[in-house]
């Protein structure tokens, strides 16, 4: 294995771990009656903070997933 292949493989592993961590850090989407009852207790400010954090985590998920996919493609072509 060349040095470039090893570096790309390490970057791929790190991006895969990052995708996993970011996805697990996102809040779950409440569904059903229990989610409607629990959601009513939140204030407007806490909803705004959660949405901004969830939006940042969703954006990070997209970028890490893109990096993982590109590294996988590059490693496959090498």
N, CA, C and O of each residue as an XYZ file, in Angstrom:
312
protein
N       0.837     -1.193      0.000
C       0.000      0.000      0.000
C       0.871      1.243      0.000
O       1.883      1.323      0.697
N       0.460      2.182     -0.780
C       1.212      3.426     -0.814
C       0.798      4.318      0.348
O      -0.208      4.081      1.017
N       1.591      5.332      0.562
C       1.334      6.269      1.661
C       0.014      6.999      1.428
O      -0.746      7.229      2.369
N      -0.261      7.364      0.171
C      -1.503      8.059     -0.154
C      -2.723      7.198      0.174
O      -3.716      7.697      0.704
N      -2.646      5.931     -0.136
C      -3.751      5.016      0.150
C      -3.988      4.896      1.653
O      -5.131      4.876      2.107
N      -2.915      4.817      2.410
C      -3.050      4.721      3.865
C      -3.669      5.990      4.440
O      -4.544      5.921      5.302
N      -3.218      7.142      3.966
C      -3.756      8.414      4.447
C      -5.241      8.526      4.108
O      -6.038      8.945      4.947
N      -5.616      8.154      2.881
C      -7.018      8.230      2.488
C      -7.875      7.234      3.270
O      -9.023      7.528      3.604
N      -7.322      6.060      3.560
C      -8.065      5.069      4.342
C      -8.297      5.553      5.774
O      -9.369      5.334      6.339
N      -7.309      6.203      6.350
C      -7.465      6.753      7.702
C      -8.503      7.878      7.688
O      -9.337      7.960      8.590
N      -8.457      8.740      6.676
C      -9.444      9.811      6.561
C     -10.849      9.248      6.369
O     -11.817      9.789      6.902
N     -10.958      8.165      5.608
C     -12.258      7.533      5.406
C     -12.794      6.965      6.721
O     -13.976      7.116      7.031
N     -11.933      6.320      7.483
C     -12.356      5.772      8.771
C     -12.794      6.891      9.715
O     -13.798      6.752     10.414
N     -12.059      7.984      9.741
C     -12.421      9.110     10.601
C     -13.744      9.754     10.170
O     -14.556     10.139     11.012
N     -13.951      9.866      8.869
C     -15.208     10.448      8.405
C     -16.379      9.508      8.684
O     -17.486      9.971      8.963
N     -16.155      8.210      8.615
C     -17.204      7.253      8.969
C     -17.576      7.338     10.438
O     -18.754      7.278     10.792
N     -16.581      7.477     11.282
C     -16.840      7.642     12.728
C     -17.553      8.967     12.980
O     -18.460      9.038     13.810
N     -17.149     10.008     12.270
C     -17.780     11.322     12.443
C     -19.248     11.279     12.026
O     -20.099     11.862     12.699
N     -19.553     10.598     10.928
C     -20.950     10.473     10.495
C     -21.764      9.771     11.572
O     -22.873     10.196     11.895
N     -21.215      8.702     12.123
C     -21.920      7.948     13.159
C     -22.182      8.802     14.385
O     -23.290      8.793     14.922
N     -21.178      9.538     14.834
C     -21.321     10.369     16.032
C     -22.332     11.488     15.806
O     -23.162     11.763     16.672
N     -22.263     12.130     14.650
C     -23.170     13.247     14.370
C     -24.613     12.757     14.251
O     -25.532     13.424     14.725
N     -24.817     11.610     13.627
C     -26.173     11.071     13.502
C     -26.722     10.697     14.876
O     -27.888     10.960     15.170
N     -25.896     10.092     15.712
C     -26.354      9.716     17.046
C     -26.599     10.929     17.937
O     -27.387     10.848     18.880
N     -25.941     12.051     17.657
C     -26.118     13.259     18.463
C     -27.406     13.995     18.129
O     -27.859     14.827     18.914
N     -28.003     13.705     16.977
C     -29.235     14.380     16.593
C     -30.391     13.905     17.452
O     -30.433     12.755     17.889
N     -31.334     14.819     17.687
C     -32.505     14.434     18.477
C     -33.466     13.656     17.596
O     -33.578     13.903     16.395
N     -34.155     12.713     18.220
C     -35.114     11.910     17.491
C     -36.362     12.720     17.162
O     -36.692     13.684     17.854
N     -37.033     12.326     16.124
C     -38.272     12.994     15.746
C     -39.423     12.335     16.491
O     -39.711     11.156     16.284
N     -40.075     13.092     17.351
C     -41.191     12.556     18.122
C     -42.373     12.320     17.198
O     -42.679     13.145     16.337
N     -43.029     11.192     17.385
C     -44.186     10.870     16.561
C     -45.269     10.291     17.454
O     -44.992      9.705     18.501
N     -46.472     10.463     17.029
C     -47.570      9.881     17.774
C     -48.081     10.796     18.868
O     -47.691     11.960     18.960
N     -48.964     10.249     19.700
C     -49.616     11.031     20.742
C     -48.639     11.463     21.831
O     -48.735     12.586     22.328
N     -47.711     10.604     22.209
C     -46.759     10.967     23.261
C     -45.859     12.118     22.819
O     -45.488     12.959     23.638
N     -45.511     12.166     21.560
C     -44.705     13.273     21.053
C     -45.472     14.580     21.035
O     -44.894     15.642     21.266
N     -46.780     14.513     20.761
C     -47.606     15.720     20.751
C     -47.769     16.269     22.160
O     -47.760     17.484     22.355
N     -47.918     15.392     23.142
C     -48.083     15.838     24.523
C     -46.770     16.404     25.059
O     -46.758     17.465     25.685
N     -45.687     15.712     24.818
C     -44.389     16.170     25.313
C     -43.953     17.443     24.593
O     -43.307     18.300     25.195
N     -44.292     17.573     23.332
C     -43.905     18.754     22.565
C     -44.607     20.010     23.023
O     -44.079     21.107     22.846
N     -45.790     19.878     23.609
C     -46.525     21.040     24.079
C     -45.893     21.692     25.281
O     -46.159     22.863     25.554
N     -45.063     20.971     26.008
C     -44.448     21.505     27.215
C     -43.236     22.379     26.920
O     -42.778     23.110     27.799
N     -42.714     22.317     25.716
C     -41.527     23.100     25.382
C     -41.894     24.551     25.120
O     -42.967     24.848     24.595
N     -41.002     25.442     25.487
C     -41.223     26.855     25.220
C     -40.709     27.201     23.835
O     -40.034     26.404     23.184
N     -41.040     28.400     23.404
C     -40.606     28.841     22.079
C     -39.093     28.936     21.992
O     -38.513     28.560     20.973
N     -38.442     29.428     23.034
C     -36.991     29.601     23.009
C     -36.271     28.257     22.957
O     -35.276     28.119     22.245
N     -36.750     27.282     23.690
C     -36.063     25.988     23.665
C     -36.243     25.304     22.322
O     -35.360     24.572     21.875
N     -37.380     25.534     21.672
C     -37.575     24.960     20.339
C     -36.607     25.586     19.341
O     -36.058     24.889     18.488
N     -36.396     26.897     19.442
C     -35.487     27.571     18.528
C     -34.057     27.096     18.693
O     -33.339     26.926     17.707
N     -33.638     26.880     19.926
C     -32.281     26.403     20.178
C     -32.105     24.984     19.657
O     -31.079     24.651     19.065
N     -33.106     24.161     19.882
C     -33.016     22.770     19.422
C     -32.989     22.711     17.903
O     -32.262     21.908     17.318
N     -33.783     23.562     17.268
C     -33.808     23.541     15.809
C     -32.480     24.013     15.234
O     -32.002     23.457     14.245
N     -31.889     25.020     15.833
C     -30.626     25.506     15.283
C     -29.526     24.457     15.475
O     -28.687     24.269     14.594
N     -29.529     23.778     16.621
C     -28.552     22.719     16.837
C     -28.820     21.551     15.897
O     -27.889     20.985     15.323
N     -30.096     21.190     15.737
C     -30.432     20.103     14.817
C     -30.082     20.473     13.381
O     -29.654     19.619     12.604
N     -30.260     21.731     13.031
C     -29.919     22.166     11.676
C     -28.411     22.070     11.448
O     -27.965     21.653     10.380
N     -27.640     22.455     12.446
C     -26.180     22.359     12.321
C     -25.740     20.900     12.240
O     -24.849     20.557     11.463
N     -26.366     20.045     13.040
C     -26.016     18.627     13.000
C     -26.419     17.999     11.670
O     -25.702     17.145     11.150
N     -27.550     18.407     11.116
C     -27.979     17.886      9.819
C     -27.017     18.326      8.719
O     -26.694     17.550      7.819
N     -26.564     19.570      8.799
C     -25.602     20.073      7.807
C     -24.270     19.328      7.934
O     -23.655     18.972      6.929
N     -23.831     19.096      9.171
C     -22.582     18.360      9.385
C     -22.709     16.929      8.882
O     -21.755     16.372      8.339
N     -23.891     16.331      9.062
C     -24.102     14.972      8.574
C     -23.944     14.907      7.064
O     -23.313     13.990      6.540
N     -24.511     15.873      6.373
C     -24.405     15.902      4.908
C     -22.951     16.026      4.457
O     -22.528     15.336      3.530
N     -22.182     16.907      5.111
C     -20.793     17.113      4.694
C     -19.922     15.899      4.998
O     -19.103     15.497      4.171
N     -20.098     15.310      6.191
C     -19.316     14.129      6.530
C     -19.686     12.945      5.640
O     -18.816     12.166      5.250
N     -20.966     12.809      5.319
C     -21.394     11.720      4.437
C     -20.839     11.918      3.025
O     -20.443     10.953      2.371
N     -20.812     13.151      2.565
C     -20.236     13.440      1.246
C     -18.746     13.120      1.231
O     -18.248     12.524      0.276
N     -18.037     13.513      2.279
C     -16.607     13.211      2.366
C     -16.375     11.704      2.389
O     -15.461     11.203      1.734
N     -17.210     10.977      3.148
C     -17.083      9.526      3.221
C     -17.315      8.885      1.855
O     -16.570      7.992      1.451
N     -18.347      9.340      1.144
C     -18.654      8.781     -0.170
C     -17.538      9.082     -1.176
O     -17.150      8.209     -1.952
N     -17.029     10.301     -1.162
C     -15.946     10.658     -2.089
C     -14.674      9.870     -1.787
O     -14.004      9.395     -2.703
N     -14.344      9.733     -0.513
C     -13.151      8.958     -0.154
C     -13.311      7.484     -0.542
O     -12.352      6.842     -0.970
N     -14.514      6.963     -0.391
C     -14.767      5.580     -0.794
C     -14.578      5.423     -2.294
O     -13.958      4.460     -2.745
N     -15.107      6.364     -3.068
C     -14.946      6.318     -4.526
C     -13.474      6.435     -4.924
O     -13.002      5.685     -5.779
N     -12.760      7.355     -4.320
C     -11.345      7.548     -4.649
C     -10.528      6.305     -4.296
O      -9.678      5.875     -5.076
N     -10.785      5.734     -3.125
C     -10.048      4.525     -2.731
C     -10.371      3.348     -3.635
O      -9.522      2.487     -3.865
N     -11.585      3.307     -4.145
C     -11.960      2.238     -5.053
C     -11.256      2.388     -6.402
O     -10.919      1.391     -7.040
N     -11.037      3.614     -6.832
C     -10.398      3.853     -8.130
C      -8.882      3.698     -8.077
O      -8.248      3.453     -9.104
N      -8.302      3.838     -6.898
C      -6.822      3.736     -6.780
C      -6.391      2.295     -6.899
O      -5.198      2.000     -6.827
